Amino acid sequence: DVLIKAVSADQAIDQLRIGVDGHYQQLAVDSRGGPPWSLTAAASLPSSSLITIEALAGDQVIDCQKIVDDQEALLPVTANSWSRATEAFYSAWVEQLFDGDIGSSLSFKSLEPVLRDPDRNFLFEHLGMDEDRSLPAHPDCADLPYYLRTYFAWKIGLPISYRACDRGTSQRPPHCSPAIIDKRFTKGPVPASQFVQLMRTMADTVHSGSARTALADDNTDFYPVPLDRESLWPGTVFADPYGHTLILSRWLPNNTKGPGRLLGVDAQPDHSVTRKTFWEGNFLFVTTDNAGPGFKAFRPLSNMADHDQLLDNASLRKHALVAPFSTAQSQLRPDDFYAAMATLINPKGLSPEVAFEAKRQALIEQIETRVTAVETGESYMRQHRGTIMTMPSGPKIFETTGPWEDYASPSRDMRLLIALKVLQEFQGQALRHPELFLLEGRSQEAVKELLATAYERSLNEDHFDYLRSDGSHWTLSVKELMDRKSRLETAYNPNDCPEHRWGALPDTPEYETCHRHAPEEQTARMGEYRNWFKSTQRPSR
C-alpha cells in the first residue's frame, strides 16, 4: 500500500478518492484539523496506469494529483522553499505524530518511538534509505521544536535556519546573532548522518532562551502570533517566561463527548515526551521584562531571486505564510490571556461544573506526569547507589546541565503548585468572571455552592499511587497532596527519598521505607529558596 495525505490550509476537506484509468473509488480516511485540515489514507496503486487522486469537500473537487507510470508524484509540495502548502503539511504532520486516545495519557521515553512508528510518522522511511530505524532522537524542551522542524525539512528537502542567542539578563530578554541558514537538504535526499550532524550543531547552539526573545525583536527564530484559531496551528510554539517550551499538537472541539481542549507536547531534560492539556498549570503566561512569552511561530524563510532570507516583523504583518506578526499578547494580563484562550477553546462557553471538571482532569494528568518524573529520578539514584547529586546554587536550580537538570524537578514542582492553586481558586474565578461560563439563570450563590461541593468531592475521590523506596505502592488522595503543599516547596531534590519528595512526614508508616536524604547543606539552601515556590514566582537570573 501507498500512504496518501491531503492537506488543505484554507477550507475543510472530507473525502479522498482514487481513480484508475477513469474508474473512481472512495478511500477510507483518517480526518484531522483544522485549520489546516488533513486526510490520510492507504491505497494500492497498480503499475502502468493513469492514476488520479482527488481531495473533495462534499461533492466539490478541491485539488487532484495525477500519477503516470509509477512516477513519484505523491509529494509535489516543494520547490525547495517554505510556502503556505509546506507549512500546512508540517502542521498536519505534527498533529498526526502526537495523536492518540484523548481519554488516556500519552507519554514516551523519548522522541524515538514516535518517529519510528509508521502509524504516527507519515514521513517514516520516506527517503528509502532505512534512515529512521536507528535515528537518535533525544531532544529536550528547547530542542524539540528545532528537531521536529529540521526533521521535516530533511525529509521534504527544505532549508532550515537557527541562531545563537544569549540567555538575557534580569532586565532584558535574550538577544540573538544573525541567522545561520543551512540548505544542505535542498540539493536532493541526504543520508541520516547529515541530519544528525546538523542537529548536533543546532542542539549545541539553541537553548531555553531561544524562544524567550522579545516579541518586537526581528532577529529571532520565532515571532509572536495573534490569539485566534486561524493562526494557532499545530506546530505553533508556546514559550513561557522561564524558558520552557511546548508545541501545539491538536485542537478538539466541544461536542457531546466533552468540552473542547487544546493539546500540546513537550520534552523534558530526561528526554521524555508527553502530551499536555492547555491550562494554567502547563502553559505559564506572565509578562516580564526579561522574556517575550506566549504563542510563537517559526520565522519563515522566503526565497527571493534564488536567495533565502527570513521575513522581518513588518513583512510578516502583511505577507505571513500562515499567521501574521502580532504583539497583542504583550497587552494581556495573565487572567485576560487565559480568558481569551478559554473562549477560543470553547467558543460557546462551558457550565461552571464542566469547566471545573476539565481543570480537575488536567490536575490529575499533571500529578501523573510528576509520578513518572520522580520515579525516573529514583531509578537513576538506584543505578548510582552512593551517589550524591550536586545541587546548583540560586536560580540555576531551574536551569543547568547534567544529572540535576535531568532528574531534579524544581520547574515541574512549581507547575504542580500552580496547578493546585488554580483548582483551589477556581470557585472565586467563576464568581469574578461569570461572563466566561454558561450559568443558565443560576444565581451566584447557587454556583458557589455547586463548585464548593465539586471541589470537596474531587479532593476526596481523586487518588494516585507512587512508588516508595522499597518498590511498594503508596496511595495518596488529592486532599492529602493539597495538605502537603508547604512540604512540596522543598521536594524537588533527587538526593531525597521518594517518600520525602511526596511530602511524607517522618515517624509515619508512609515514611518508614525512606533511607536516603539530601545533605544538610542542600536542605538548608532549599529552605532559603522556599519562598520562590511558596509564591510560585521563579527568580530572575
C-alpha positions in Angstrom: 0.0 0.0 0.0 0.9 3.6 -0.6 0.2 6.3 2.1 -1.6 9.4 0.9 -2.0 12.6 2.8 -4.1 15.5 1.5 -3.8 18.8 3.4 -5.8 22.0 2.9 -4.9 25.3 4.6 -8.0 27.3 3.6 -11.1 25.0 3.6 -12.2 21.8 5.1 -11.8 18.6 3.0 -13.7 15.4 3.9 -13.1 12.8 1.1 -10.3 11.2 -0.8 -10.9 9.2 -3.9 -8.7 7.4 -6.3 -9.2 6.9 -10.0 -7.5 4.2 -12.0 -7.9 4.6 -15.8 -11.1 6.7 -15.1 -12.7 4.4 -12.6 -13.1 6.1 -9.1 -13.2 4.6 -5.6 -13.6 6.5 -2.3 -10.9 5.8 0.2 -11.3 5.3 4.0 -9.6 8.2 5.6 -8.4 9.4 9.0 -9.5 13.0 9.3 -7.8 15.7 11.4 -7.9 19.5 11.8 -8.4 22.2 11.1 -7.1 24.6 10.0 -5.2 23.0 8.4 -7.4 20.1 7.5 -5.9 16.8 6.6 -7.0 13.4 5.3 -4.7 10.3 5.5 -5.4 7.0 3.6 -3.7 3.9 2.3 -4.3 2.6 -1.2 -2.9 0.0 -3.5 -1.7 1.7 -6.8 -1.5 -0.6 -9.8 1.5 0.0 -12.1 1.3 1.2 -15.7 -1.9 3.0 -15.2 -3.1 6.6 -15.2 -3.9 7.2 -11.6 -5.8 10.3 -10.3 -6.1 11.2 -6.6 -8.7 13.8 -5.7 -9.4 15.6 -2.4 -13.0 16.7 -2.0 -15.2 19.0 0.1 -18.6 17.5 -0.2 -19.1 16.9 -3.9 -16.5 19.6 -4.9 -13.1 18.5 -6.0 -10.6 20.8 -4.3 -7.4 19.5 -5.8 -6.1 16.5 -7.7 -2.8 14.8 -8.5 -2.2 12.6 -11.5 0.4 9.8 -11.5 1.5 8.2 -14.7 3.6 5.0 -14.9 4.8 4.9 -11.4 6.0 8.5 -11.3 6.8 9.7 -7.8 4.3 12.5 -7.6 2.7 12.0 -4.2 4.6 14.9 -2.7 4.6 17.8 -5.3 4.8 20.2 -2.4 8.2 21.8 -2.6 10.3 23.9 -4.9 13.0 23.7 -2.1 11.4 26.6 -0.3 8.9 27.1 2.5 5.3 28.0 1.4 1.8 28.0 2.8 1.5 24.5 1.5 4.6 23.2 3.2 3.6 25.0 6.5 0.2 23.3 6.3 1.9 19.9 5.6 4.2 20.5 8.6 1.3 21.3 10.8 -0.7 18.2 9.8 2.4 16.1 10.2 2.9 17.3 13.8 -0.8 16.7 14.6 -0.6 13.1 13.4 2.7 12.5 15.3 1.1 13.1 18.7 -2.5 11.9 18.0 -4.0 9.3 20.3 -6.8 8.4 22.6 -7.9 11.5 24.4 -9.2 9.6 27.4 -5.7 8.4 28.4 -2.3 10.0 28.9 0.3 9.9 26.1 3.9 9.8 27.0 7.1 8.4 25.5 10.6 7.8 27.0 12.0 9.9 24.1 11.0 11.1 20.6 12.5 7.9 19.1 9.4 5.7 19.5 7.3 8.5 18.0 9.4 8.8 14.9 9.8 5.1 14.5 6.1 4.4 14.4 4.8 4.5 10.8 1.2 4.9 12.1 2.3 8.2 13.6 5.1 9.4 11.4 3.8 9.9 7.8 7.4 10.5 6.7 8.8 7.3 8.2 11.5 5.9 5.8 10.3 8.4 3.2 13.8 8.8 1.7 14.0 5.0 1.2 17.4 4.8 2.9 16.4 2.9 6.0 17.1 6.2 7.7 14.7 6.1 10.6 15.2 2.7 12.4 18.3 3.7 14.3 18.0 7.5 14.2 18.8 9.1 17.6 16.1 11.4 18.8 16.5 12.7 22.4 15.7 16.4 22.3 14.9 18.3 25.5 12.2 21.0 25.7 14.3 23.7 24.0 15.5 21.4 21.2 12.1 19.7 20.4 10.7 22.5 18.1 14.0 22.6 16.2 14.3 18.9 16.0 10.8 18.4 14.5 11.2 21.4 12.1 14.6 20.2 10.9 13.5 16.5 10.6 10.6 17.7 8.4 12.9 19.9 6.3 15.3 16.9 5.8 12.5 14.6 4.6 10.9 17.2 2.3 14.1 19.0 1.0 13.8 22.4 2.6 16.2 25.0 4.0 16.4 25.5 7.8 17.6 28.3 10.0 18.6 28.9 13.6 20.5 31.4 15.6 22.9 31.6 18.5 21.4 33.7 21.3 22.5 34.8 24.8 20.3 34.0 27.8 19.3 37.6 28.5 19.6 39.2 31.9 17.2 40.1 34.7 16.4 43.3 32.8 16.1 42.2 29.2 15.2 39.2 27.1 17.8 37.2 25.1 19.5 38.8 22.1 20.4 36.7 19.1 23.2 36.7 16.4 22.4 36.7 12.7 20.7 33.6 11.4 22.5 30.6 10.2 20.7 29.3 7.1 21.5 25.7 6.2 20.5 24.5 2.7 22.0 21.0 2.7 18.6 19.3 2.3 17.6 21.3 -0.8 20.1 19.6 -3.1 18.5 16.2 -3.0 18.0 13.4 -0.5 20.8 13.1 2.0 21.6 10.3 4.5 20.7 10.4 8.2 24.3 11.2 9.1 23.8 14.7 7.5 20.7 15.3 9.6 22.4 14.0 12.8 25.4 16.2 12.2 23.2 19.3 11.8 21.1 18.5 14.8 24.2 18.1 17.0 25.4 21.6 15.9 22.0 23.0 16.4 21.5 21.5 19.8 24.8 22.9 20.9 23.6 26.4 19.7 20.0 26.8 20.7 18.8 26.7 24.3 15.9 27.7 26.6 16.4 31.4 25.8 16.0 31.0 22.1 12.2 31.2 22.3 12.1 33.8 25.1 13.2 36.6 22.8 11.4 40.0 22.9 8.1 40.0 21.0 9.1 43.0 18.8 12.6 41.8 18.0 13.3 41.0 14.3 16.4 39.0 14.9 14.8 35.9 16.3 13.9 32.3 15.3 10.3 32.8 16.4 7.8 35.6 16.2 4.5 36.2 18.1 1.2 35.5 16.5 -2.4 36.5 17.2 -4.6 34.6 19.6 -7.1 33.3 17.1 -7.9 29.8 15.7 -6.7 30.7 12.2 -3.2 31.5 13.5 -2.6 28.8 16.2 -1.9 25.8 14.0 -0.4 22.5 15.3 3.3 23.1 15.3 3.0 26.6 16.9 5.4 27.0 19.8 4.4 28.3 23.3 7.3 29.9 25.2 6.8 30.5 28.9 8.8 33.3 30.5 11.1 30.9 32.4 12.4 29.0 29.3 10.1 26.1 29.0 8.6 25.5 25.5 5.6 23.4 24.3 4.3 22.7 20.8 0.6 22.8 20.0 -0.5 19.4 18.7 -4.2 19.3 18.4 -7.5 21.2 18.8 -10.5 19.2 20.0 -13.9 20.9 19.6 -16.6 20.9 22.2 -19.1 18.1 21.5 -21.3 15.6 23.2 -18.2 13.7 24.4 -16.9 16.6 26.4 -15.6 20.1 26.4 -13.2 21.5 23.8 -9.5 21.0 24.5 -6.2 22.3 23.2 -3.3 19.9 23.4 0.4 20.4 23.3 3.5 18.3 23.7 6.8 19.0 25.5 10.1 17.3 26.1 11.9 17.1 29.4 15.6 17.1 30.4 15.3 13.3 30.8 14.2 13.3 27.1 10.7 12.1 27.8 8.0 13.5 25.5 4.5 14.0 26.9 1.2 15.3 25.7 -0.3 18.1 27.8 -3.6 19.8 28.1 -3.7 23.6 27.8 -4.4 25.2 31.2 -2.7 27.4 33.7 -0.8 24.5 35.2 1.0 23.6 32.0 1.1 26.8 29.9 2.6 29.5 32.1 1.9 33.0 30.9 3.4 36.0 32.7 4.7 39.2 31.2 8.1 40.1 32.5 11.0 42.5 31.5 13.3 39.6 30.7 11.2 37.5 28.4 8.8 37.6 25.5 6.3 34.8 26.4 3.3 33.4 24.6 2.5 31.7 21.3 5.0 32.0 18.5 5.7 30.6 15.0 8.9 29.8 13.3 10.1 32.8 11.3 9.6 31.6 7.7 12.4 31.5 5.1 11.4 33.3 1.9 13.1 32.6 -1.4 13.6 35.7 -3.4 15.6 35.7 -6.6 17.2 32.4 -5.5 18.2 33.9 -2.2 16.7 32.6 1.1 16.0 35.2 3.7 14.0 35.4 6.9 11.0 37.7 6.8 11.1 40.6 9.3 8.2 41.6 11.5 7.0 44.3 9.2 6.8 41.9 6.3 5.1 39.3 8.5 2.3 41.7 9.3 1.2 41.6 5.6 2.9 38.6 3.9 2.9 35.8 6.5 2.6 32.3 5.2 0.2 31.4 8.0 0.0 33.7 11.0 0.7 37.4 10.8 3.1 39.1 13.3 1.2 40.5 16.3 2.3 41.7 19.8 -1.3 41.6 21.1 -0.3 39.1 23.7 2.0 41.6 25.4 -1.0 43.7 26.3 -2.7 40.9 28.2 -2.6 40.3 31.9 -2.5 36.6 32.8 -6.2 36.5 33.6 -7.0 38.1 30.3 -4.7 35.7 28.4 -6.3 32.6 29.9 -9.8 34.1 29.4 -9.1 34.7 25.7 -7.8 31.1 25.3 -10.8 29.7 27.2 -13.1 31.5 24.6 -11.0 30.1 21.7 -11.1 26.5 23.1 -14.8 26.6 24.0 -16.4 29.4 21.9 -19.9 28.6 23.2 -18.8 28.6 26.8 -19.0 25.9 29.5 -21.1 25.4 32.5 -19.1 26.0 35.7 -19.2 22.4 36.7 -17.9 21.2 33.3 -15.2 23.8 33.3 -14.2 22.6 36.8 -14.1 19.0 35.7 -11.8 19.9 32.9 -9.3 21.5 35.3 -9.7 18.6 37.7 -8.7 16.2 34.9 -5.8 18.4 33.9 -4.5 18.4 37.5 -4.7 14.6 37.6 -2.7 14.5 34.3 -0.1 16.8 35.9 0.2 14.7 39.0 0.6 11.5 37.0 3.4 13.2 35.0 5.2 14.1 38.2 4.8 10.5 39.4 6.7 9.4 36.4 9.3 12.1 36.8 10.0 11.2 40.5 10.3 7.5 39.6 12.7 8.4 36.7 14.9 10.2 39.2 14.6 7.4 41.7 15.6 4.9 39.0 18.8 6.9 38.3 19.7 7.0 42.0 19.2 3.2 42.3 21.5 2.7 39.4 24.1 5.0 41.0 23.9 3.9 44.7 26.0 6.0 47.0 26.0 9.0 44.6 25.2 12.4 46.0 23.9 14.6 43.1 25.4 18.1 43.0 22.8 20.8 43.6 23.3 24.1 41.8 23.1 27.4 43.6 20.4 30.1 43.4 18.3 30.4 40.2 20.5 27.8 38.5 18.4 25.0 40.2 15.9 25.7 37.4 18.3 25.7 34.5 21.6 23.9 34.4 23.2 20.8 32.8 24.0 17.3 34.0 22.1 14.9 36.3 20.4 17.7 38.3 18.9 19.1 35.1 17.8 15.6 34.0 16.3 14.3 37.3 15.6 17.1 39.7 12.1 18.6 39.5 12.1 22.3 40.6 10.3 23.6 37.5 7.8 20.7 37.4 7.1 21.1 41.1 6.5 24.8 40.7 4.0 24.0 38.0 2.3 21.5 40.2 2.0 24.1 43.0 0.5 26.5 40.5 -1.9 23.8 39.3 -3.1 23.1 42.9 -3.6 26.8 43.4 -5.7 27.1 40.2 -8.0 24.3 41.4 -8.3 25.9 44.8 -9.2 29.3 43.4 -11.5 28.2 40.6 -14.6 28.9 42.6 -13.5 32.5 43.0 -12.7 32.8 39.3 -16.1 31.6 38.3 -17.7 34.2 40.6 -15.4 37.1 39.4 -15.8 36.3 35.7 -19.3 34.9 35.2 -19.1 36.0 31.5 -16.9 33.0 30.8 -19.5 30.5 31.9 -22.9 29.3 31.0 -24.8 30.0 34.2 -28.2 29.1 32.7 -30.0 31.5 35.0 -28.4 30.2 38.2 -27.6 32.7 41.0 -24.0 33.3 42.1 -24.9 31.7 45.4 -26.1 28.5 43.7 -22.9 28.4 41.5 -20.8 28.9 44.6 -22.4 26.0 46.4 -22.2 23.8 43.4 -18.5 24.4 42.9 -17.7 24.0 46.6 -19.4 20.6 46.5 -17.5 19.6 43.4 -14.2 20.7 44.9 -14.6 18.8 48.1 -15.7 15.7 46.2 -12.6 15.9 43.9 -10.3 16.3 46.9 -11.5 13.1 48.5 -12.4 10.9 45.4 -9.3 11.5 43.3 -6.3 9.3 44.2 -2.9 8.3 42.7 -0.1 5.9 43.6 3.6 6.5 43.8 6.5 4.0 44.3 8.2 4.1 47.7 11.9 3.4 48.2 11.3 -0.4 48.6 9.2 -0.5 45.4 5.9 -0.8 47.2 2.9 1.4 46.1 1.5 4.1 48.3 -1.8 5.8 47.6 -2.5 9.5 48.2 -5.6 11.5 47.7 -5.6 14.9 46.1 -6.7 16.3 49.5 -3.6 14.8 51.1 -1.5 16.4 48.4 -3.2 19.8 49.0 -2.4 19.5 52.7 1.2 18.8 51.8 1.7 21.9 49.7 4.2 23.5 52.0 6.3 20.4 52.1 6.3 20.2 48.3 8.1 23.5 48.3 11.3 21.7 49.1 10.6 18.3 47.5 12.5 18.5 44.2 15.9 17.1 45.2 16.6 13.5 43.9 19.0 13.0 46.8 15.9 12.8 49.0 13.8 9.6 49.0 10.6 9.5 47.1 8.6 9.5 50.3 10.1 12.8 51.2 9.5 14.1 47.7 5.8 13.4 48.0 5.6 15.2 51.4 5.5 12.3 53.8 6.4 13.2 57.4 9.0 11.3 59.5 7.6 8.9 62.1 4.7 7.9 59.9 4.0 4.5 58.3 4.4 6.0 54.9 7.9 7.3 55.7 9.2 4.0 57.2 10.8 2.9 53.9 12.8 6.1 53.4 16.6 5.7 53.9 18.1 8.4 51.8 18.3 12.1 52.5 19.8 15.2 50.8 22.9 16.6 52.6 22.2 19.1 55.3 23.9 21.9 53.3 21.5 21.2 50.3 18.5 21.0 52.7 19.5 24.4 54.1 19.7 26.0 50.7 16.3 24.6 49.7 14.9 26.3 52.8 16.4 29.6 51.6 14.8 29.1 48.2 11.4 28.0 49.6 9.7 31.4 49.1 10.1 31.1 45.3 7.9 28.0 45.5 5.5 29.4 48.1 4.8 32.5 45.9 5.1 30.4 42.7 7.4 33.0 41.2 10.7 32.0 39.7 13.6 34.3 40.5 15.4 36.4 37.9 18.6 35.0 36.5 
